[in-house]
């Protein structure tokens, strides 16, 4: 991953009234990309989720540009926080984003960026970390693509972790594809 900036004051990013500079956004992504916590240490995630939610909540037009960068971070084989990066990609699938998706063009741009991540999600469906497999199972189910749903269906009987199996079932049952 290329150097996207240096240090970032998360508190400053969370209180900005105007869109942050490219340098501040780059610093946030760089901090996410360089964070090295074992995935099981949830409390060790140093505030990036809050900063990211705040950033995209205030400036949703950034989301279609940020998703590919987060997917690049998650796809780095040496990155140990893949499930966190995928969770950040999934932020826009929460119910409070309904208004953004009703905005037609922006909603479609976000959806396109999210669905473009299906190859990344598929690669990590067999990741050694069960939290990563859970996150990508949710992303694949939310994508609703036939390829994603077929991969989840195929993975289910092979999955050894009961919690990941549960999320695969939930993702298959609740995918947008199944609701159409």
ZADO-1210 file (C-alpha; in nm, 4 decimals, padded with zeros to 6 digits):
<atoms>
<atom x="00.0000" y="00.0000" z="00.0000" code="UNK" pos="1"/>
<atom x="00.1368" y="00.3396" z="-00.0849" code="UNK" pos="2"/>
<atom x="00.2020" y="00.6011" z="00.1798" code="UNK" pos="3"/>
<atom x="-00.1221" y="00.7932" z="00.2166" code="UNK" pos="4"/>
<atom x="-00.0115" y="01.0517" z="00.4693" code="UNK" pos="5"/>
<atom x="00.1337" y="01.0849" z="00.8145" code="UNK" pos="6"/>
<atom x="-00.0201" y="01.1351" z="01.1565" code="UNK" pos="7"/>
<atom x="-00.3854" y="01.2263" z="01.1993" code="UNK" pos="8"/>
<atom x="-00.5657" y="01.3940" z="01.4857" code="UNK" pos="9"/>
<atom x="-00.8814" y="01.1792" z="01.5056" code="UNK" pos="10"/>
<atom x="-01.0554" y="01.4298" z="01.7331" code="UNK" pos="11"/>
<atom x="-00.9988" y="01.7062" z="01.4770" code="UNK" pos="12"/>
<atom x="-01.1328" y="01.4899" z="01.1944" code="UNK" pos="13"/>
<atom x="-01.4456" y="01.4137" z="01.3954" code="UNK" pos="14"/>
<atom x="-01.5291" y="01.7818" z="01.4502" code="UNK" pos="15"/>
<atom x="-01.4627" y="01.9287" z="01.1058" code="UNK" pos="16"/>
<atom x="-01.7455" y="02.1325" z="00.9572" code="UNK" pos="17"/>
<atom x="-01.6185" y="02.1115" z="00.6035" code="UNK" pos="18"/>
<atom x="-01.4861" y="01.8227" z="00.4035" code="UNK" pos="19"/>
<atom x="-01.1408" y="01.7246" z="00.5290" code="UNK" pos="20"/>
<atom x="-00.8407" y="01.7775" z="00.3089" code="UNK" pos="21"/>
<atom x="-00.7027" y="01.4964" z="00.1004" code="UNK" pos="22"/>
<atom x="-00.4110" y="01.4889" z="00.3421" code="UNK" pos="23"/>
<atom x="-00.6400" y="01.4259" z="00.6425" code="UNK" pos="24"/>
<atom x="-00.8318" y="01.1541" z="00.4589" code="UNK" pos="25"/>
<atom x="-00.5027" y="01.0021" z="00.3432" code="UNK" pos="26"/>
<atom x="-00.3718" y="01.0088" z="00.7000" code="UNK" pos="27"/>
<atom x="-00.6848" y="00.8290" z="00.8271" code="UNK" pos="28"/>
<atom x="-00.6445" y="00.5594" z="00.5614" code="UNK" pos="29"/>
<atom x="-00.2711" y="00.5345" z="00.6314" code="UNK" pos="30"/>
<atom x="-00.3385" y="00.4915" z="01.0027" code="UNK" pos="31"/>
<atom x="-00.5940" y="00.2209" z="00.9283" code="UNK" pos="32"/>
<atom x="-00.3557" y="00.0477" z="00.6855" code="UNK" pos="33"/>
<atom x="-00.0625" y="00.0547" z="00.9260" code="UNK" pos="34"/>
<atom x="-00.2561" y="-00.0550" z="01.2357" code="UNK" pos="35"/>
<atom x="-00.1312" y="-00.3947" z="01.3541" code="UNK" pos="36"/>
<atom x="-00.3584" y="-00.5332" z="01.6221" code="UNK" pos="37"/>
<atom x="-00.4563" y="-00.8987" z="01.6425" code="UNK" pos="38"/>
<atom x="-00.8170" y="-00.9218" z="01.5266" code="UNK" pos="39"/>
<atom x="-00.9392" y="-01.0717" z="01.8527" code="UNK" pos="40"/>
<atom x="-00.8444" y="-00.7566" z="02.0428" code="UNK" pos="41"/>
<atom x="-01.1534" y="-00.5555" z="01.9571" code="UNK" pos="42"/>
<atom x="-01.0767" y="-00.2883" z="02.2147" code="UNK" pos="43"/>
<atom x="-00.7415" y="-00.2210" z="02.0532" code="UNK" pos="44"/>
<atom x="-00.9002" y="-00.0576" z="01.7468" code="UNK" pos="45"/>
<atom x="-00.7970" y="00.3010" z="01.8167" code="UNK" pos="46"/>
<atom x="-01.1044" y="00.5005" z="01.7249" code="UNK" pos="47"/>
<atom x="-01.0990" y="00.4564" z="01.3492" code="UNK" pos="48"/>
<atom x="-01.4544" y="00.3265" z="01.3292" code="UNK" pos="49"/>
<atom x="-01.5899" y="00.6366" z="01.5015" code="UNK" pos="50"/>
<atom x="-01.3758" y="00.8688" z="01.2901" code="UNK" pos="51"/>
<atom x="-01.4752" y="00.6908" z="00.9693" code="UNK" pos="52"/>
<atom x="-01.8464" y="00.6855" z="01.0569" code="UNK" pos="53"/>
<atom x="-01.8291" y="01.0544" z="01.1382" code="UNK" pos="54"/>
<atom x="-01.6457" y="01.1314" z="00.8155" code="UNK" pos="55"/>
<atom x="-01.8841" y="00.9436" z="00.5855" code="UNK" pos="56"/>
<atom x="-02.1915" y="01.0524" z="00.7813" code="UNK" pos="57"/>
<atom x="-02.1027" y="01.4167" z="00.7234" code="UNK" pos="58"/>
<atom x="-01.9641" y="01.3753" z="00.3748" code="UNK" pos="59"/>
<atom x="-02.1349" y="01.0755" z="00.2110" code="UNK" pos="60"/>
<atom x="-02.0084" y="01.1778" z="-00.1331" code="UNK" pos="61"/>
<atom x="-01.6655" y="01.0516" z="-00.0242" code="UNK" pos="62"/>
<atom x="-01.7907" y="00.6946" z="00.0246" code="UNK" pos="63"/>
<atom x="-01.7639" y="00.5702" z="-00.3363" code="UNK" pos="64"/>
<atom x="-01.4017" y="00.6894" z="-00.3334" code="UNK" pos="65"/>
<atom x="-01.3156" y="00.5467" z="00.0091" code="UNK" pos="66"/>
<atom x="-01.4564" y="00.1965" z="-00.0415" code="UNK" pos="67"/>
<atom x="-01.1948" y="00.0936" z="-00.3026" code="UNK" pos="68"/>
<atom x="-00.9175" y="00.2254" z="-00.0767" code="UNK" pos="69"/>
<atom x="-01.0503" y="00.0277" z="00.2201" code="UNK" pos="70"/>
<atom x="-01.0760" y="-00.2816" z="00.0014" code="UNK" pos="71"/>
<atom x="-00.7136" y="-00.2311" z="-00.1025" code="UNK" pos="72"/>
<atom x="-00.6191" y="-00.2243" z="00.2656" code="UNK" pos="73"/>
<atom x="-00.8248" y="-00.5372" z="00.3396" code="UNK" pos="74"/>
<atom x="-00.6743" y="-00.7213" z="00.0442" code="UNK" pos="75"/>
<atom x="-00.3176" y="-00.6730" z="00.1661" code="UNK" pos="76"/>
<atom x="-00.2039" y="-01.0225" z="00.2718" code="UNK" pos="77"/>
<atom x="00.0054" y="-00.8799" z="00.5571" code="UNK" pos="78"/>
<atom x="-00.2739" y="-00.6679" z="00.7044" code="UNK" pos="79"/>
<atom x="-00.4059" y="-00.8168" z="01.0288" code="UNK" pos="80"/>
<atom x="-00.7212" y="-00.6057" z="01.0565" code="UNK" pos="81"/>
<atom x="-00.8990" y="-00.7230" z="00.7434" code="UNK" pos="82"/>
<atom x="-01.2308" y="-00.7647" z="00.9229" code="UNK" pos="83"/>
<atom x="-01.2114" y="-00.4054" z="01.0492" code="UNK" pos="84"/>
<atom x="-01.1531" y="-00.2690" z="00.7015" code="UNK" pos="85"/>
<atom x="-01.4438" y="-00.4783" z="00.5659" code="UNK" pos="86"/>
<atom x="-01.6592" y="-00.3519" z="00.8548" code="UNK" pos="87"/>
<atom x="-01.5839" y="00.0046" z="00.7485" code="UNK" pos="88"/>
<atom x="-01.6912" y="-00.0819" z="00.3940" code="UNK" pos="89"/>
<atom x="-02.0160" y="-00.2233" z="00.5393" code="UNK" pos="90"/>
<atom x="-02.1033" y="00.1000" z="00.7265" code="UNK" pos="91"/>
<atom x="-02.3217" y="00.2206" z="00.4400" code="UNK" pos="92"/>
<atom x="-02.5357" y="-00.0920" z="00.4592" code="UNK" pos="93"/>
<atom x="-02.6786" y="00.0139" z="00.7935" code="UNK" pos="94"/>
<atom x="-03.0409" y="00.1291" z="00.8062" code="UNK" pos="95"/>
<atom x="-02.9623" y="00.4950" z="00.8803" code="UNK" pos="96"/>
<atom x="-02.8171" y="00.5227" z="00.5284" code="UNK" pos="97"/>
<atom x="-03.1592" y="00.4827" z="00.3654" code="UNK" pos="98"/>
<atom x="-03.1808" y="00.8530" z="00.2767" code="UNK" pos="99"/>
<atom x="-02.8474" y="00.8404" z="00.0961" code="UNK" pos="100"/>
<atom x="-02.9609" y="00.5456" z="-00.1141" code="UNK" pos="101"/>
<atom x="-03.2825" y="00.7269" z="-00.2002" code="UNK" pos="102"/>
<atom x="-03.0573" y="00.9924" z="-00.3544" code="UNK" pos="103"/>
<atom x="-03.0386" y="00.7781" z="-00.6683" code="UNK" pos="104"/>
<atom x="-02.7039" y="00.8734" z="-00.8191" code="UNK" pos="105"/>
<atom x="-02.4978" y="00.8771" z="-00.4976" code="UNK" pos="106"/>
<atom x="-02.6658" y="00.5609" z="-00.3734" code="UNK" pos="107"/>
<atom x="-02.5860" y="00.3897" z="-00.7023" code="UNK" pos="108"/>
<atom x="-02.2226" y="00.5033" z="-00.6872" code="UNK" pos="109"/>
<atom x="-02.1878" y="00.3657" z="-00.3336" code="UNK" pos="110"/>
<atom x="-02.3609" y="00.0416" z="-00.4278" code="UNK" pos="111"/>
<atom x="-02.1365" y="00.0019" z="-00.7344" code="UNK" pos="112"/>
<atom x="-01.8222" y="00.0560" z="-00.5263" code="UNK" pos="113"/>
<atom x="-01.9470" y="-00.1942" z="-00.2676" code="UNK" pos="114"/>
<atom x="-02.0363" y="-00.4608" z="-00.5256" code="UNK" pos="115"/>
<atom x="-01.7042" y="-00.4063" z="-00.7055" code="UNK" pos="116"/>
<atom x="-01.5483" y="-00.5480" z="-00.3884" code="UNK" pos="117"/>
<atom x="-01.6995" y="-00.8943" z="-00.4428" code="UNK" pos="118"/>
<atom x="-01.3675" y="-01.0387" z="-00.5714" code="UNK" pos="119"/>
<atom x="-01.1947" y="-00.9170" z="-00.2525" code="UNK" pos="120"/>
<atom x="-01.4708" y="-01.0588" z="-00.0332" code="UNK" pos="121"/>
<atom x="-01.4503" y="-01.3923" z="-00.2174" code="UNK" pos="122"/>
<atom x="-01.0726" y="-01.4155" z="-00.1677" code="UNK" pos="123"/>
<atom x="-01.1114" y="-01.3732" z="00.2062" code="UNK" pos="124"/>
<atom x="-01.3966" y="-01.6187" z="00.2562" code="UNK" pos="125"/>
<atom x="-01.1250" y="-01.8728" z="00.3433" code="UNK" pos="126"/>
<atom x="-00.9089" y="-01.6344" z="00.5500" code="UNK" pos="127"/>
<atom x="-00.7573" y="-01.7982" z="00.8590" code="UNK" pos="128"/>
<atom x="-00.9254" y="-01.5380" z="01.0831" code="UNK" pos="129"/>
<atom x="-01.2892" y="-01.6288" z="01.1599" code="UNK" pos="130"/>
<atom x="-01.3760" y="-01.2625" z="01.2186" code="UNK" pos="131"/>
<atom x="-01.2608" y="-01.1826" z="00.8648" code="UNK" pos="132"/>
<atom x="-01.4640" y="-01.4732" z="00.7267" code="UNK" pos="133"/>
<atom x="-01.7680" y="-01.3441" z="00.9170" code="UNK" pos="134"/>
<atom x="-01.7251" y="-00.9915" z="00.7803" code="UNK" pos="135"/>
<atom x="-01.6879" y="-01.1096" z="00.4217" code="UNK" pos="136"/>
<atom x="-01.9837" y="-01.3475" z="00.4582" code="UNK" pos="137"/>
<atom x="-02.1958" y="-01.0461" z="00.5535" code="UNK" pos="138"/>
<atom x="-02.0546" y="-00.8412" z="00.2656" code="UNK" pos="139"/>
<atom x="-02.1151" y="-01.1221" z="00.0168" code="UNK" pos="140"/>
<atom x="-02.4719" y="-01.1672" z="00.1365" code="UNK" pos="141"/>
<atom x="-02.5341" y="-00.7948" z="00.1160" code="UNK" pos="142"/>
<atom x="-02.3917" y="-00.7808" z="-00.2362" code="UNK" pos="143"/>
<atom x="-02.6552" y="-01.0315" z="-00.3426" code="UNK" pos="144"/>
<atom x="-02.4653" y="-01.1275" z="-00.6556" code="UNK" pos="145"/>
<atom x="-02.5282" y="-01.4794" z="-00.7831" code="UNK" pos="146"/>
<atom x="-02.1522" y="-01.5478" z="-00.7627" code="UNK" pos="147"/>
<atom x="-02.1403" y="-01.4314" z="-00.3995" code="UNK" pos="148"/>
<atom x="-02.4429" y="-01.6340" z="-00.2955" code="UNK" pos="149"/>
<atom x="-02.3080" y="-01.9441" z="-00.4711" code="UNK" pos="150"/>
<atom x="-01.9753" y="-01.9033" z="-00.2889" code="UNK" pos="151"/>
<atom x="-02.1539" y="-01.8710" z="00.0467" code="UNK" pos="152"/>
<atom x="-02.3654" y="-02.1774" z="-00.0283" code="UNK" pos="153"/>
<atom x="-02.0543" y="-02.3749" z="-00.1220" code="UNK" pos="154"/>
<atom x="-01.8575" y="-02.2541" z="00.1813" code="UNK" pos="155"/>
<atom x="-02.1246" y="-02.3320" z="00.4411" code="UNK" pos="156"/>
<atom x="-02.0660" y="-02.7097" z="00.4711" code="UNK" pos="157"/>
<atom x="-01.6870" y="-02.6580" z="00.4661" code="UNK" pos="158"/>
<atom x="-01.6831" y="-02.3889" z="00.7371" code="UNK" pos="159"/>
<atom x="-01.5530" y="-02.5250" z="01.0690" code="UNK" pos="160"/>
<atom x="-01.6350" y="-02.2235" z="01.2882" code="UNK" pos="161"/>
<atom x="-01.9925" y="-02.2299" z="01.4211" code="UNK" pos="162"/>
<atom x="-02.0186" y="-01.8501" z="01.4442" code="UNK" pos="163"/>
<atom x="-01.9046" y="-01.8047" z="01.0841" code="UNK" pos="164"/>
<atom x="-02.1547" y="-02.0737" z="00.9775" code="UNK" pos="165"/>
<atom x="-02.4275" y="-01.8793" z="01.1571" code="UNK" pos="166"/>
<atom x="-02.3385" y="-01.5578" z="00.9725" code="UNK" pos="167"/>
<atom x="-02.3223" y="-01.7376" z="00.6391" code="UNK" pos="168"/>
<atom x="-02.6764" y="-01.8660" z="00.7001" code="UNK" pos="169"/>
<atom x="-02.7937" y="-01.5204" z="00.8055" code="UNK" pos="170"/>
<atom x="-02.6302" y="-01.3665" z="00.4982" code="UNK" pos="171"/>
<atom x="-02.7902" y="-01.6184" z="00.2655" code="UNK" pos="172"/>
<atom x="-03.1330" y="-01.5762" z="00.4244" code="UNK" pos="173"/>
<atom x="-03.1209" y="-01.1974" z="00.4378" code="UNK" pos="174"/>
<atom x="-02.9428" y="-01.1057" z="00.1179" code="UNK" pos="175"/>
<atom x="-03.0987" y="-00.8344" z="-00.0919" code="UNK" pos="176"/>
<atom x="-03.0924" y="-01.0833" z="-00.3761" code="UNK" pos="177"/>
<atom x="-03.3358" y="-01.3067" z="-00.1843" code="UNK" pos="178"/>
<atom x="-03.5628" y="-01.0085" z="-00.1098" code="UNK" pos="179"/>
<atom x="-03.6096" y="-00.9098" z="-00.4731" code="UNK" pos="180"/>
</atoms>
